[in-house]
Amino acid sequence: MHGKRPLSWARRNLTEFRFAVALVAVGAPTALAGVLLYVLPGPGFPVLVIGLAFLVTGLAMLASRAGRR
């Protein structure tokens, strides 16, 4: 496989909407895992912050897209 093929595939298929949905899909379970790890032994606070950052970024991207319509 040539080096340019994955990049051209990503440019064609990775739209802003799909990226935002992926951020929400990753952020929600990560934030929930952070909440669970907050009370269980583990690095709860950093995981919670990372999950919320993904979730808020994805939701903001989706909200900006909805405002353009």
ChimeraX attribute file (.defattr): number of C-alpha atoms within 10 A of each C-alpha:
attribute: neighborCount
match mode: 1-to-1
recipient: residues
	/A:1	5
	/A:2	6
	/A:3	7
	/A:4	8
	/A:5	10
	/A:6	11
	/A:7	10
	/A:8	11
	/A:9	10
	/A:10	10
	/A:11	10
	/A:12	9
	/A:13	10
	/A:14	12
	/A:15	10
	/A:16	13
	/A:17	13
	/A:18	13
	/A:19	15
	/A:20	23
	/A:21	16
	/A:22	14
	/A:23	20
	/A:24	24
	/A:25	14
	/A:26	16
	/A:27	25
	/A:28	18
	/A:29	15
	/A:30	21
	/A:31	23
	/A:32	16
	/A:33	16
	/A:34	23
	/A:35	17
	/A:36	17
	/A:37	17
	/A:38	16
	/A:39	11
	/A:40	11
	/A:41	8
	/A:42	12
	/A:43	13
	/A:44	18
	/A:45	16
	/A:46	14
	/A:47	21
	/A:48	22
	/A:49	16
	/A:50	14
	/A:51	24
	/A:52	21
	/A:53	18
	/A:54	21
	/A:55	24
	/A:56	16
	/A:57	16
	/A:58	23
	/A:59	17
	/A:60	14
	/A:61	18
	/A:62	18
	/A:63	12
	/A:64	10
	/A:65	13
	/A:66	9
	/A:67	7
	/A:68	6
	/A:69	5
